[in-house]
Amino acid sequence: MYKNVFKQCRVVLFVSCFSLAALTARAQLTITGQLRPRGELRDGYGTLQTLGNKDAAFISQRTRLTLNYKWSHLIFQTSIQDVRLWGQDASTITVNDGSRLSLHEAWAEIILSNKKDTSFKTSPFDYFAIKIGRQEITYDDEHLLGPSDWLQQARRHDAIVLKLIQSGWQVDLGGALNQNTDAINYNGTYYTPANVPATVKDSKGNLVNTPAGMIPLINGAGISAKNGNLAALNPPGTNGLNQDYKALQYLYFAKKFNKTKISGLFLTDQFGKHALDSVKNTAGADVGYVYGYRYNQPAVNLRYTTGLLVNPVFGDKNQFALTGGYYYQGGHDKDGLGLDASMLTFSAAYNSGQLAYIIGWDYLSGNDAFSSSKTSHRFDPLYGTPHKFWGLMDYFYAGSGSPNGGLSNPYLKIKYTSTNKRFSTELANHYFMLADNQKDLTGNAVSKYLGTEFDLTTGYKLNKFTQATLGLSYMSATQSMEYAKNISPGTAHLNPVWAYLQLNITPEFLNK
């Protein structure tokens, strides 16, 4: 009896091993890593440095481990990352110090149709799949949707995307829904954004803990700009990460006609409505208030963004390329204001092999401070990668906010790449201007010219898996930049400098 059972077990084990070997033969498994330490010297990165402040120097690091499994009917990927500053933790820590380990990606792409794969008995479409889970959402040049990979933490979405390719057309339909808790006694679907500062200043300037369930106003003191609070003039956009969306839906399509690619986007994102509230700070003798928004109101503010991008390529070796796009934004912004905004982008590129030249212009509409319109004309570039477009010092549409008057940015870039592709260097120049009028604190218009930025970036490939990058940026700013960055006039250095040195190490541990 036992001999028969043993023989059956051997047969089952043999069949299982054979099936696993056959499956592995048709599948591909890759495991890759990333170690990206970056040292920075900041003397005005992201915003002007006020007089009397000292330069900052630090080293940040991203560590990632990515597993990708590809089979004819399934793609599965998970990416675990750790982001921290050197010295952020003591050399010996306890469990009370918490963990900065996070799940950057965890998604699966279920392939339902693929005419190029003979393992499918029937394939009504050239390609059709459902991608679900935590994922990066990236399209075109990343103006509006991108991973913002310059940030060590990057950006990802918890979403589901239907992906269709048919007769040369690409059509993606995606959606996401965010919530704070799944507690049984939690009522309603109110969503409070999670990116809230731990501490905030009250109306007397005291540093206090942020009240629970509240998004504090910047500086808390004086909601009116007349009291010296310029934050009301220049609120951050969605790239500032101060408010995540409650829900998001989008339709993306693209088609290539010979050497010209045309793509379109229609996206809606909804934000929880909120009401102004205050909390009294009773700590100490100097009593103040913390002002902010409570996200406990019914319904949502819906914003929609739509537009087209055209990218023709010319020449026998594709030396010439043009890019032109227009996007319109309507509905209501995250704070409930009616929207009527637009963005225009244009660039022309020539690549001779070792030298590449790019000239371009981005225009993002803003609010005219002398207009009586109650509609906002301030375009918000959604969830893109601002570091790529509006200067490497990240003064605009990044975490440090952007001017209420919008932005007009003509730019020029020149890049050299060695014949062996191991060395490259690029010099970029940005000329920053307000798109519309902005007032100073006395009610007069400021000059539209904000400043000029120069970015020098040099990269060298040390080996197959290691890239070293050195960057140096300098800006010549005007007093108008102080207003654009919420700084009282005459209190900041107008010649900021920023430098960094980065290693990007990306080994492949397994690729079979």
N, C-alpha and C positions, 0 to 999 in steps of 0.2 A: 504493500500500500504506500509506504513512505517512498519507495523507489519510484513509483508512478507519479506521486506528487512532485518529487524532485525533478523528474524528467519534464513534467509540465511547466514547472517553474523555469527550467533552463530554456524551454521553447519560448515562453513568454518573454524572458529576459533577452533572448536572441532577437526575437521579432521587434521588441521595443528599441534595442540598440540599433538595429537595421533601419527602423523607421526614423529614429533620431538622426542617424547619419545621412539618410536620404533628405530629411528636412533641412539639415545644416548645409548640405551640398547646394540646395536651392536658395538658401538665405545668406545674408551678410551681416556680420556683427562687428561693430567698431566701438572701441573705447578710447576716448581721447581726454587729455587733460589740458588745463590752462593755469599757468601761474603768471600773474601780471602785476608786479610791483611798480609803483610810479612815485617818484620823488618830485615834490613841487616847491617852488619858491614863489610866494604870492605877495605882491605889492600893488594890489588893485585888481585881482581876478574877480570877475563877475559883477563887481561894483567898485566905484571909486573909494579909495581909502581916505578916511577923514584925518584931518591934521592931528598930529600927536599920537596916532596909532603906529604900532610897530609891524614890520614885515612878518609873515608867517612861513614856516617851513615844516614839512611833514612828509611821511611816506605812507601811502595807502596800498592796499593789496587785494586783488581778487584771486581766488582759487576756485577752479571748477573741475568737475569730473562729469563727463558726458558719455552716456551709453546710447548707441543707436543700433536698432535691429531692423533689418529690411528683409521682408519676405514678399512673395508675389501678391499676397492679399492683405498685407499689413506692414505698416511702418510704426515703430515704437521708439520714443526717445524720452529720456529723462536726464536732467542736468541739475546737479547739486552744486551750490556755490557758497563760499564763505567770503564776506567782505568786511574788512576792518582796517584800522590804522595801526601801524607799528607802535607798540607801547600803549595801545588803548586798554589792554588788559594787563594786570600785574603778572609777573613771571610765574607766580603761583596763585591760582584763583579757586574759588569755591563754586558750588552749584548755585549759590545765591547771586552770582554775577551774571547769570543768564547765558544765552547762546545767540550768536549772530549767524548761525548756519541756516540757510534757507533753500527752498526748492525753487530754482529759477524756471525750469521747464519740466513738465511731465505730461506728455500727450501721446495719443495714438492716432494714426491715420488709417482708417478702415477702407481698403480699396474694394469697390464694388464692381468696377468695370475698367478694363484696360485692354484695348485691341492689340497692343504690342506684346502682350503676354499670352502665350498659347495655353497656359494652364486654365484660363477662363473659357468655359464652354460657350458662353454667349456674352457679348459685350455691346450693349446698345449704344454706348458712348466711347469716344476715343479714350477718355479717362474720366472717372467719377469716383470721388472719395469723400469720406466724412472725417474731419480732423477735430478731435475733441480733447480738452484738457488745458493745462497751463502752457502757453505758447507765446512766442514772439509773433507780432503781426507786422509785416513789412511789405511795402509796395513801392514800385517805381524808385524815385531818387530819395525817398524818405523825408520829403518835405512835410507830409502830414501823418504818415504812419511809418514808424521805424522802431528799432530796438534801443535807440539812444545808447549805443554800446560804449561811448566814451565814458559815461558814468560807470563807476565800478559795479554798482548794483544793477545797471541796465534797466530795461523795462519789459514787462510781460503782461499778458492778459489771461484771465480764466474765461475761455470762450469755446464755441463750437463753430466750425467753418465747413460749409459744403463747397467742394472744389470740382469744377467741371471744365474739361477741355474738349472741344468739338469743332472740327473743321478749321482749326487754327485760332479759334476764339478761346479765351480764358475767361471764365465767369466764376467769381467767388461770392458766396453769400454767408455772412458771419453774424454772430450775436453773442452777447455777454450779459450776465445778471449778477450784481453784487449785493451782498448782505453781510451784516455784522455778526449775527448769532443765529444758532438753530435751537435756542432754548425753548423748552415746551411752553413756558409762561410768557414768551415774548409775543406781543400783539402788534399787528400791522406790519408794514414793510418799510418803515422808516430806516433810512441808511445814513449813518454819520461817517464821513470819510475818516480813514484810519491815520492819515499822515498829519498828526497834530503835535505841535511842540510840547515838550513836557513842562516847560515853564514859560511864563509870559510876564511882562511888566504891567502893573495896574496903573490907574490914572495918576498916581502919585510917584510913579517910577520904581515902586517896590517890585522885586522879583518874587513871584508867587507860583504855586503849582497851577496848571491849567485846569479849570473846573471840568468835571466829567460831562461828557456829551456835548461839549461846546467847542466851536472853532473860534479862537480869539482873534480880534482885530489886531493888526500890527500896531505895537506900542500901546494899545489900549487907550492912551490919553488923547482926548479930543477927537471925536469922529469927524469933525470938520477940518478942512485944510487950513482954515483961518487960524486955528490954534497951533499951527506949525506941523501938522501931520500930513506929509506929502503922500502917504500910502494910499489915501483915498483917490489921489490923482492917477496913480500907477499900480493898479492891482495886478497880481501875478496871473498868468494864464494857466491852462490845464497842464502845460509842460512844467509849471512850477510845483506840481504835485501836492498842492494844498487842498485839493478836493477831487476825489475819484468819482467817476460817474456811477449812477445807480444802475443804468442799463445802456447798452450800445448795440446798434444794428448797422450793417453796411452791405452795400452791393458794389463789387468791383468788377470791371470788365476790361479786356485788352485784346487787341488784334494787331498783327503785323502785316502791313501791305508792302511787299518787296522789302525795302530797307527803312520803312517808316513805321514806327510803333505808335499807336493811338490807344490811350487808356482813359477810363472814366471812373469816377467815384461818386457814390451817393451814400452819405453816412449820417445817422442820427445818434445823438447821445443825450441821455436824460439825467438831470441832477435833482437831488432831493431839495424840496423847498425848505426855507428856513426863516426864522424870525429873530429880530434883534433882541438880545437879552443882556442882563448885567448881573454880576455876582459881587457882593460886598466883601472886601478883604479886611478882616478885623485883626490881623496879625500886626503887632506893634502899635505905636501911638499914632503913626501917620496913616490914617484909614483911607483907602482908595477903592476903586471899582475896576473889575475886569469886564470889558465889553466884548461881546461876541455873538455868534449865531447858534441857535438851537435848531437842530434838524429833526423836528417832530411835527412837521406840517404835512397835511395831505397833498396828494398830487405831485407833479414834477415839473421842472422847467425843461422844455424840449428844444434842442438846437439841431439844425441840419446844415450839412456842408456838402456841396456838390461842385463838380468841375471836370475839366478835360486837360490832359497832358499829351503833347505831340512831340515825338522825338525822331526826326529824319536823320539819316546817315548818308554821307556822300563820299565818292572817291573809290578807286580800285581797292585800296587797302583800308577803307573806312577812316580816312584821315580827318574828315570834317564831320561835325555833328552839331545839330541845333536842338535846343529844348525850349519849348514854350508851353505855358500853362496858365489857366485862369480858373479860380475857384470862388464860389459865392457862399456866404454864410447867412442864414436867416433863422427865424424862430425866436427863441429867447436864450440869453446866455445863462451861465450857472447861477447868477444872482437875480434872474428874473427880468432883466431888461430886454426890450425888443431889439432884435438884431437886423442890421442891414450892412454887411461888411463884405470885403472882397480882397483877394490876393492875386497878384500878377507876377509870374516868374519867367525870365528869359535868359538864355545863355548860348554862346557860340564857342565851340571848341575845335582846335586844330592840333593834331598829333603827328609829328614828323618821325616818331620812333623814339628818339632820345629826348626830344624837347616837346612839351605840350603847353598850349596856351589856352586859357579860358577867360572870356570876358562875359559879364552878365549883370543882371539887375533884378532885384526883388523888391516888390512894392506891397506892403501890407497896410491896409487902410486903418485909420484911427479916428478919434473924435475931435472935432473942431471945437476948441474951448470957447469960441465966440458964437457958437450956434445955440439956438434955444431948443433944438430937437431933443426929445426925450428917448429917442432910439439910439442904441449904441452902434457905432460904425467901426468898432475895434475888432479887427480880424484876429482870431486865435488859431494858430497852426496845429491844433489838435494834439496828437501823440506822436510827433515826428522826432527828428534828430537835429535840433537847432545848432548843435556844435558844428555841423557840417557846413552851415550856410551863412550864419551871421556873426562871423568872427570867432576864433578859437578861445577868446577870453570870456565868452558866454555872457555878454552883457544884455542880450535880447532873447526873449521868449524861452529862457531857461529858468532855473530855479530862482534867479534873482529878480524876476519880473521883466516888464517891458513898458515903454512909454505909452500913456493913454492916447497920445497923438499919432500912434502907428510908426511905421518905419519905411524909409526909402533907402535902399542900399545898392548902389552900383559897385562892382568889384572887378578885380583883375587878378589872375593867378598864372604863375609861370612855374613849370615843373621840369626837372631834369632827372632822367633815369639812365643808369649805366647800361652798357650793352649786355652785361651778364645778369642784370636785374637785381643785383645785390645792394646797390647804393642808389638812393634817390634824395632829392632835396626840392623843396617847394617854397616859393615866396608868394604870399597873398596880400593884397591891399584892399581894405574896405573903407568906403566913404559913407559915413552914417549921417542921415538926416531924418527929421520928423516928417511924416507924411502929411500931417495936419497941425494946425496951430495948438500950442499949449501955453497956458498962462503961468506966470510966476505967482508968488504969494500976494503981490500987490494988485494983481488983475491985469497986468500988461503981458503982451505976447513975448515969448522968448525967441531967440534966433533958432531957426530950424536946423542949423548945422550943429551936429552933436560931437563929431570928432572923426579922426582917421586912425585906423588900426593897421599895423603891419604884423604878419604872422610868418615866421621862418621855421620850417619843419624839415628835419634831416633824419633819414632812416637808413639802417644798415643791417643786412641779414647775416648774422654771425654764423649760423649753420641752418640745417634743414628745418629745425624746429624753433629757432630763436631769432627774434627781431628786436633791435635796439632803436629807439626813437628819441631824438632830442628836439625840443621845441623852445622857441623864444618869441615872445609877443610884446609889442610896445604900442601904446595908444597916446595920441595927442588929442585930449578932450577939451571941450569948451564948458562954460558955465551952464549951458543948456543941458549938458549931460548930468549935472548935479540934480536938476529938476527931474530928469528922466529916471534917475536912480534913487529918488526919494530922499535927497540930501539937501540940507539947508545951503543956500548959495554962499560961496566964499569959505567953506569949511572943509574942502577936500583937495587932495593932490590931483592935478589934472594931467599928469603924465604917468599913468600906471604901467608897470612892467610885470611880466609873468614868465616863468621858465619851468620846464619839466624835463625829466629824463625817465624813460619807461623801457622796461624789458617785457616782451610778450613771448612766453615760452609755451609752446603747444605740442607736446609729444603725443604720438600715437602708441598706445599700449597694446592694442589689438586691432587688426584689420584683416578679417578673413570671411 
